[in-house]
Amino acid sequence: MTQDRKRRTQVSLSERVIRQIDRAVSRSKRSRFLEQAALAQLRRDALRSWVGLAEKFKGLTLEDTYYPARAELEARGG
């Protein structure tokens, strides 16, 4: 993890979750644990998005892609 500048924030968690976190990592390391958990979830969400995008293109080949002719591109100014 890179050493980004830290900023204080406030979150509301149930007492049960706080106790479980404190048992797992100790109270003094709670912030670091929560940051790592948030980053892990963000990575999972990003991966899920990429997999979803890949599913849209699954099975496509170059023949499935429209490539305009050079004359058409030049006519459009491209």
MOPAC internal coordinates of N, CA, C and O (Angstrom, degrees):
PM7 1SCF
backbone

  N    0.0000 0     0.00 0     0.00 0    0    0    0
  C    1.4343 1     0.00 0     0.00 0    1    0    0
  C    1.5258 1   107.91 1     0.00 0    2    1    0
  O    1.2310 1   120.61 1   -45.21 1    3    2    1
  N    1.3264 1   116.44 1   134.79 1    3    2    1
  C    1.4557 1   119.53 1   179.33 1    5    3    2
  C    1.5182 1   110.05 1   -75.74 1    6    5    3
  O    1.2310 1   121.10 1   -20.92 1    7    6    5
  N    1.3018 1   115.50 1   159.08 1    7    6    5
  C    1.4580 1   120.93 1  -179.10 1    9    7    6
  C    1.5206 1   109.86 1   -89.97 1   10    9    7
  O    1.2310 1   120.53 1  -102.89 1   11   10    9
  N    1.3224 1   116.60 1    77.11 1   11   10    9
  C    1.4578 1   121.50 1   175.29 1   13   11   10
  C    1.5194 1   109.47 1   -76.64 1   14   13   11
  O    1.2310 1   121.52 1   -22.84 1   15   14   13
  N    1.3073 1   114.70 1   157.16 1   15   14   13
  C    1.4648 1   119.24 1   175.45 1   17   15   14
  C    1.5253 1   109.03 1   -64.36 1   18   17   15
  O    1.2310 1   120.29 1   -46.89 1   19   18   17
  N    1.2891 1   117.04 1   133.11 1   19   18   17
  C    1.4644 1   122.16 1  -177.61 1   21   19   18
  C    1.5161 1   109.86 1   -89.51 1   22   21   19
  O    1.2310 1   121.24 1   -36.10 1   23   22   21
  N    1.3402 1   115.23 1   143.90 1   23   22   21
  C    1.4581 1   121.72 1   175.33 1   25   23   22
  C    1.5172 1   108.34 1  -129.89 1   26   25   23
  O    1.2310 1   121.10 1   -38.59 1   27   26   25
  N    1.2852 1   115.50 1   141.41 1   27   26   25
  C    1.4637 1   120.99 1   179.28 1   29   27   26
  C    1.5201 1   108.91 1   -76.71 1   30   29   27
  O    1.2310 1   121.03 1   -41.32 1   31   30   29
  N    1.3262 1   115.64 1   138.68 1   31   30   29
  C    1.4582 1   121.83 1   174.93 1   33   31   30
  C    1.5124 1   108.40 1  -141.70 1   34   33   31
  O    1.2310 1   120.57 1   -10.43 1   35   34   33
  N    1.2814 1   116.51 1   169.57 1   35   34   33
  C    1.4586 1   119.49 1  -179.55 1   37   35   34
  C    1.5223 1   108.41 1  -126.84 1   38   37   35
  O    1.2310 1   120.66 1   -47.92 1   39   38   37
  N    1.3189 1   116.34 1   132.08 1   39   38   37
  C    1.4634 1   121.83 1   176.07 1   41   39   38
  C    1.5250 1   108.09 1  -128.59 1   42   41   39
  O    1.2310 1   121.14 1   -25.02 1   43   42   41
  N    1.3054 1   115.43 1   154.98 1   43   42   41
  C    1.4633 1   120.23 1   177.56 1   45   43   42
  C    1.5193 1   108.64 1  -110.06 1   46   45   43
  O    1.2310 1   120.93 1   -57.06 1   47   46   45
  N    1.3126 1   115.82 1   122.94 1   47   46   45
  C    1.4562 1   122.25 1   179.55 1   49   47   46
  C    1.5253 1   108.20 1  -127.50 1   50   49   47
  O    1.2310 1   121.46 1   -27.57 1   51   50   49
  N    1.3103 1   114.82 1   152.43 1   51   50   49
  C    1.4629 1   117.87 1   176.82 1   53   51   50
  C    1.5317 1   109.19 1   -68.69 1   54   53   51
  O    1.2310 1   120.94 1   -25.97 1   55   54   53
  N    1.3155 1   115.80 1   154.03 1   55   54   53
  C    1.4727 1   120.16 1   178.84 1   57   55   54
  C    1.5217 1   110.67 1   -60.21 1   58   57   55
  O    1.2310 1   120.61 1   144.26 1   59   58   57
  N    1.3143 1   116.43 1   -35.74 1   59   58   57
  C    1.4676 1   120.93 1   179.59 1   61   59   58
  C    1.5272 1   110.68 1   -60.62 1   62   61   59
  O    1.2310 1   120.35 1   134.60 1   63   62   61
  N    1.3357 1   116.94 1   -45.40 1   63   62   61
  C    1.4654 1   120.59 1  -179.72 1   65   63   62
  C    1.5239 1   110.33 1   -66.21 1   66   65   63
  O    1.2310 1   120.27 1   137.77 1   67   66   65
  N    1.3116 1   117.09 1   -42.23 1   67   66   65
  C    1.4702 1   120.31 1   179.07 1   69   67   66
  C    1.5248 1   110.59 1   -60.78 1   70   69   67
  O    1.2310 1   120.01 1   136.13 1   71   70   69
  N    1.3326 1   117.58 1   -43.87 1   71   70   69
  C    1.4780 1   120.51 1   178.39 1   73   71   70
  C    1.5285 1   110.81 1   -61.21 1   74   73   71
  O    1.2310 1   120.37 1   138.30 1   75   74   73
  N    1.3196 1   116.89 1   -41.70 1   75   74   73
  C    1.4664 1   119.75 1  -179.99 1   77   75   74
  C    1.5277 1   111.20 1   -65.21 1   78   77   75
  O    1.2310 1   120.42 1   138.84 1   79   78   77
  N    1.3196 1   116.81 1   -41.16 1   79   78   77
  C    1.4651 1   120.09 1   178.03 1   81   79   78
  C    1.5235 1   109.75 1   -63.81 1   82   81   79
  O    1.2310 1   120.21 1   133.71 1   83   82   81
  N    1.3110 1   117.20 1   -46.29 1   83   82   81
  C    1.4643 1   120.90 1  -178.82 1   85   83   82
  C    1.5255 1   112.04 1   -62.99 1   86   85   83
  O    1.2310 1   120.05 1   143.86 1   87   86   85
  N    1.3240 1   117.51 1   -36.14 1   87   86   85
  C    1.4682 1   120.12 1   175.81 1   89   87   86
  C    1.5244 1   111.15 1   -67.35 1   90   89   87
  O    1.2310 1   120.67 1   145.10 1   91   90   89
  N    1.3179 1   116.32 1   -34.90 1   91   90   89
  C    1.4717 1   120.60 1  -177.22 1   93   91   90
  C    1.5257 1   112.15 1   -76.09 1   94   93   91
  O    1.2310 1   119.91 1   139.39 1   95   94   93
  N    1.3388 1   117.79 1   -40.61 1   95   94   93
  C    1.4631 1   119.26 1  -171.26 1   97   95   94
  C    1.5157 1   114.86 1  -130.64 1   98   97   95
  O    1.2310 1   118.72 1   175.51 1   99   98   97
  N    1.2540 1   120.04 1    -4.49 1   99   98   97
  C    1.4647 1   126.72 1  -175.76 1  101   99   98
  C    1.5238 1   110.50 1    80.11 1  102  101   99
  O    1.2310 1   121.67 1   -28.42 1  103  102  101
  N    1.2912 1   114.41 1   151.58 1  103  102  101
  C    1.4610 1   121.88 1  -175.55 1  105  103  102
  C    1.5291 1   112.27 1   -58.96 1  106  105  103
  O    1.2310 1   120.34 1   142.98 1  107  106  105
  N    1.3157 1   116.96 1   -37.02 1  107  106  105
  C    1.4700 1   120.35 1  -175.71 1  109  107  106
  C    1.5279 1   112.89 1   -69.32 1  110  109  107
  O    1.2310 1   120.02 1   161.89 1  111  110  109
  N    1.3210 1   117.58 1   -18.11 1  111  110  109
  C    1.4677 1   120.96 1  -178.79 1  113  111  110
  C    1.5267 1   111.98 1  -109.76 1  114  113  111
  O    1.2310 1   120.50 1  -165.10 1  115  114  113
  N    1.3169 1   116.66 1    14.90 1  115  114  113
  C    1.4637 1   121.67 1  -176.70 1  117  115  114
  C    1.5357 1   111.76 1   -60.18 1  118  117  115
  O    1.2310 1   119.69 1   132.89 1  119  118  117
  N    1.3101 1   118.19 1   -47.11 1  119  118  117
  C    1.4706 1   121.48 1  -177.66 1  121  119  118
  C    1.5237 1   111.27 1   -60.81 1  122  121  119
  O    1.2310 1   120.86 1   135.16 1  123  122  121
  N    1.3148 1   115.97 1   -44.84 1  123  122  121
  C    1.4670 1   119.66 1   179.87 1  125  123  122
  C    1.5280 1   110.64 1   -62.39 1  126  125  123
  O    1.2310 1   120.63 1   137.95 1  127  126  125
  N    1.3197 1   116.40 1   -42.05 1  127  126  125
  C    1.4598 1   121.26 1   178.54 1  129  127  126
  C    1.5298 1   110.40 1   -60.67 1  130  129  127
  O    1.2310 1   120.31 1   133.52 1  131  130  129
  N    1.3306 1   117.02 1   -46.48 1  131  130  129
  C    1.4641 1   120.60 1  -178.75 1  133  131  130
  C    1.5263 1   111.35 1   -65.21 1  134  133  131
  O    1.2310 1   120.03 1   142.03 1  135  134  133
  N    1.3313 1   117.54 1   -37.97 1  135  134  133
  C    1.4589 1   120.56 1   177.46 1  137  135  134
  C    1.5258 1   110.69 1   -63.87 1  138  137  135
  O    1.2310 1   120.71 1   134.61 1  139  138  137
  N    1.3294 1   116.25 1   -45.39 1  139  138  137
  C    1.4648 1   119.53 1   178.95 1  141  139  138
  C    1.5267 1   111.40 1   -63.88 1  142  141  139
  O    1.2310 1   120.09 1   140.94 1  143  142  141
  N    1.3268 1   117.43 1   -39.06 1  143  142  141
  C    1.4628 1   121.10 1   178.74 1  145  143  142
  C    1.5318 1   110.50 1   -64.83 1  146  145  143
  O    1.2310 1   120.36 1   138.42 1  147  146  145
  N    1.3286 1   116.92 1   -41.58 1  147  146  145
  C    1.4615 1   120.75 1   179.09 1  149  147  146
  C    1.5277 1   110.80 1   -64.82 1  150  149  147
  O    1.2310 1   120.32 1   136.13 1  151  150  149
  N    1.3300 1   116.99 1   -43.87 1  151  150  149
  C    1.4602 1   120.41 1   178.16 1  153  151  150
  C    1.5203 1   111.49 1   -62.51 1  154  153  151
  O    1.2310 1   120.09 1   139.13 1  155  154  153
  N    1.3224 1   117.44 1   -40.87 1  155  154  153
  C    1.4640 1   121.04 1   178.51 1  157  155  154
  C    1.5276 1   110.53 1   -61.78 1  158  157  155
  O    1.2310 1   120.28 1   138.10 1  159  158  157
  N    1.3269 1   117.06 1   -41.90 1  159  158  157
  C    1.4669 1   120.44 1   178.89 1  161  159  158
  C    1.5242 1   111.09 1   -66.95 1  162  161  159
  O    1.2310 1   120.04 1   139.57 1  163  162  161
  N    1.3276 1   117.53 1   -40.43 1  163  162  161
  C    1.4601 1   120.40 1   177.39 1  165  163  162
  C    1.5220 1   111.51 1   -61.85 1  166  165  163
  O    1.2310 1   120.49 1   140.89 1  167  166  165
  N    1.3319 1   116.66 1   -39.11 1  167  166  165
  C    1.4745 1   120.27 1   177.26 1  169  167  166
  C    1.5200 1   110.91 1   -66.09 1  170  169  167
  O    1.2310 1   120.15 1   138.05 1  171  170  169
  N    1.3483 1   117.32 1   -41.95 1  171  170  169
  C    1.4715 1   120.21 1   177.76 1  173  171  170
  C    1.5238 1   110.58 1   -61.70 1  174  173  171
  O    1.2310 1   120.38 1   137.48 1  175  174  173
  N    1.3274 1   116.88 1   -42.52 1  175  174  173
  C    1.4614 1   120.42 1   179.57 1  177  175  174
  C    1.5310 1   111.29 1   -63.64 1  178  177  175
  O    1.2310 1   120.42 1   138.23 1  179  178  177
  N    1.3401 1   116.81 1   -41.77 1  179  178  177
  C    1.4624 1   120.66 1   178.67 1  181  179  178
  C    1.5259 1   110.62 1   -64.17 1  182  181  179
  O    1.2310 1   120.64 1   136.63 1  183  182  181
  N    1.3208 1   116.39 1   -43.37 1  183  182  181
  C    1.4661 1   119.90 1   178.73 1  185  183  182
  C    1.5211 1   110.60 1   -62.30 1  186  185  183
  O    1.2310 1   120.44 1   136.91 1  187  186  185
  N    1.3275 1   116.76 1   -43.09 1  187  186  185
  C    1.4690 1   120.94 1   178.50 1  189  187  186
  C    1.5337 1   110.51 1   -59.60 1  190  189  187
  O    1.2310 1   120.21 1   140.79 1  191  190  189
  N    1.3245 1   117.20 1   -39.21 1  191  190  189
  C    1.4702 1   121.19 1   177.65 1  193  191  190
  C    1.5179 1   111.41 1   -64.17 1  194  193  191
  O    1.2310 1   120.86 1   136.30 1  195  194  193
  N    1.3449 1   115.96 1   -43.70 1  195  194  193
  C    1.4624 1   119.95 1   179.29 1  197  195  194
  C    1.5195 1   111.18 1   -64.49 1  198  197  195
  O    1.2310 1   120.42 1   138.72 1  199  198  197
  N    1.3206 1   116.81 1   -41.28 1  199  198  197
  C    1.4646 1   120.08 1   179.08 1  201  199  198
  C    1.5252 1   109.63 1   -64.08 1  202  201  199
  O    1.2310 1   120.41 1   138.62 1  203  202  201
  N    1.3266 1   116.83 1   -41.38 1  203  202  201
  C    1.4576 1   120.42 1   177.29 1  205  203  202
  C    1.5153 1   112.04 1   -61.54 1  206  205  203
  O    1.2310 1   120.48 1   139.06 1  207  206  205
  N    1.3264 1   116.70 1   -40.94 1  207  206  205
  C    1.4561 1   121.01 1   177.75 1  209  207  206
  C    1.5211 1   110.63 1   -65.56 1  210  209  207
  O    1.2310 1   120.57 1   138.52 1  211  210  209
  N    1.3144 1   116.53 1   -41.48 1  211  210  209
  C    1.4664 1   120.65 1   179.73 1  213  211  210
  C    1.5281 1   110.74 1   -62.43 1  214  213  211
  O    1.2310 1   120.35 1   144.28 1  215  214  213
  N    1.3339 1   116.94 1   -35.72 1  215  214  213
  C    1.4680 1   120.44 1   178.95 1  217  215  214
  C    1.5281 1   111.28 1   -62.18 1  218  217  215
  O    1.2310 1   120.07 1   145.57 1  219  218  217
  N    1.3332 1   117.47 1   -34.43 1  219  218  217
  C    1.4594 1   121.03 1   179.58 1  221  219  218
  C    1.5242 1   111.84 1   -64.20 1  222  221  219
  O    1.2310 1   120.73 1   148.39 1  223  222  221
  N    1.3343 1   116.21 1   -31.61 1  223  222  221
  C    1.4566 1   120.83 1  -176.25 1  225  223  222
  C    1.5252 1   113.04 1  -101.73 1  226  225  223
  O    1.2310 1   120.22 1  -178.40 1  227  226  225
  N    1.2996 1   117.19 1     1.60 1  227  226  225
  C    1.4594 1   122.10 1  -176.73 1  229  227  226
  C    1.5340 1   110.25 1   -58.41 1  230  229  227
  O    1.2310 1   120.90 1   -51.19 1  231  230  229
  N    1.3095 1   115.88 1   128.81 1  231  230  229
  C    1.4598 1   121.74 1   176.59 1  233  231  230
  C    1.5140 1   114.86 1    86.70 1  234  233  231
  O    1.2310 1   119.45 1   173.52 1  235  234  233
  N    1.3274 1   118.65 1    -6.48 1  235  234  233
  C    1.4588 1   120.08 1   179.14 1  237  235  234
  C    1.5206 1   110.45 1   -73.50 1  238  237  235
  O    1.2310 1   120.98 1   -32.91 1  239  238  237
  N    1.3053 1   115.73 1   147.09 1  239  238  237
  C    1.4599 1   121.39 1   175.62 1  241  239  238
  C    1.5240 1   107.93 1  -122.86 1  242  241  239
  O    1.2310 1   120.12 1    -3.68 1  243  242  241
  N    1.3198 1   117.37 1   176.32 1  243  242  241
  C    1.4565 1   120.49 1   177.90 1  245  243  242
  C    1.5220 1   111.62 1   -62.17 1  246  245  243
  O    1.2310 1   120.29 1   150.95 1  247  246  245
  N    1.3284 1   117.05 1   -29.05 1  247  246  245
  C    1.4599 1   120.15 1   178.61 1  249  247  246
  C    1.5289 1   111.41 1   -66.22 1  250  249  247
  O    1.2310 1   120.25 1   156.17 1  251  250  249
  N    1.3296 1   117.12 1   -23.83 1  251  250  249
  C    1.4622 1   121.32 1   179.40 1  253  251  250
  C    1.5226 1   112.50 1   -80.64 1  254  253  251
  O    1.2310 1   120.20 1   172.46 1  255  254  253
  N    1.3122 1   117.23 1    -7.54 1  255  254  253
  C    1.4598 1   122.09 1  -175.44 1  257  255  254
  C    1.5192 1   109.96 1  -100.66 1  258  257  255
  O    1.2310 1   120.57 1   -44.97 1  259  258  257
  N    1.3174 1   116.51 1   135.03 1  259  258  257
  C    1.4586 1   121.21 1   179.35 1  261  259  258
  C    1.5213 1   109.53 1   -85.74 1  262  261  259
  O    1.2310 1   121.23 1   -57.02 1  263  262  261
  N    1.3318 1   115.26 1   122.98 1  263  262  261
  C    1.4559 1   121.00 1   175.32 1  265  263  262
  C    1.5241 1   107.50 1  -118.10 1  266  265  263
  O    1.2310 1   119.70 1   -67.06 1  267  266  265
  N    1.3257 1   118.18 1   112.94 1  267  266  265
  C    1.4646 1   119.35 1  -179.22 1  269  267  266
  C    1.5297 1   110.88 1   -66.69 1  270  269  267
  O    1.2310 1   121.49 1   -30.35 1  271  270  269
  N    1.3063 1   114.76 1   149.65 1  271  270  269
  C    1.4664 1   120.40 1   178.42 1  273  271  270
  C    1.5272 1   109.04 1   -68.26 1  274  273  271
  O    1.2310 1   121.05 1   -22.95 1  275  274  273
  N    1.3124 1   115.61 1   157.05 1  275  274  273
  C    1.4643 1   121.00 1  -179.22 1  277  275  274
  C    1.5280 1   111.10 1   -56.23 1  278  277  275
  O    1.2310 1   120.39 1   137.43 1  279  278  277
  N    1.3270 1   116.85 1   -42.57 1  279  278  277
  C    1.4639 1   120.69 1  -179.17 1  281  279  278
  C    1.5373 1   110.00 1   -60.85 1  282  281  279
  O    1.2310 1   120.25 1   139.79 1  283  282  281
  N    1.3113 1   117.12 1   -40.21 1  283  282  281
  C    1.4616 1   120.28 1   179.51 1  285  283  282
  C    1.5244 1   111.18 1   -65.85 1  286  285  283
  O    1.2310 1   120.59 1   139.20 1  287  286  285
  N    1.3270 1   116.47 1   -40.80 1  287  286  285
  C    1.4736 1   120.35 1   177.95 1  289  287  286
  C    1.5187 1   110.82 1   -63.50 1  290  289  287
  O    1.2310 1   120.46 1   136.32 1  291  290  289
  N    1.3404 1   116.72 1   -43.68 1  291  290  289
  C    1.4664 1   120.47 1   179.97 1  293  291  290
  C    1.5210 1   111.14 1   -65.93 1  294  293  291
  O    1.2310 1   120.30 1   145.38 1  295  294  293
  N    1.3315 1   117.03 1   -34.62 1  295  294  293
  C    1.4627 1   120.61 1   178.29 1  297  295  294
  C    1.5202 1   110.94 1   -65.89 1  298  297  295
  O    1.2310 1   120.75 1   148.69 1  299  298  297
  N    1.3088 1   116.17 1   -31.31 1  299  298  297
  C    1.4795 1   120.74 1   179.35 1  301  299  298
  C    1.5290 1   111.24 1   -85.47 1  302  301  299
  O    1.2310 1   120.09 1   176.28 1  303  302  301
  N    1.2954 1   117.44 1    -3.72 1  303  302  301
  C    1.4642 1   120.34 1   179.43 1  305  303  302
  C    1.5189 1   112.63 1    88.45 1  306  305  303
  O    1.2310 1   119.63 1  -164.48 1  307  306  305
  N    1.3372 1   118.31 1    15.52 1  307  306  305
  C    1.4585 1   121.41 1  -178.55 1  309  307  306
  C    1.4218 1   112.19 1  -108.22 1  310  309  307
  O    1.2310 1   120.10 1   180.00 1  311  310  309

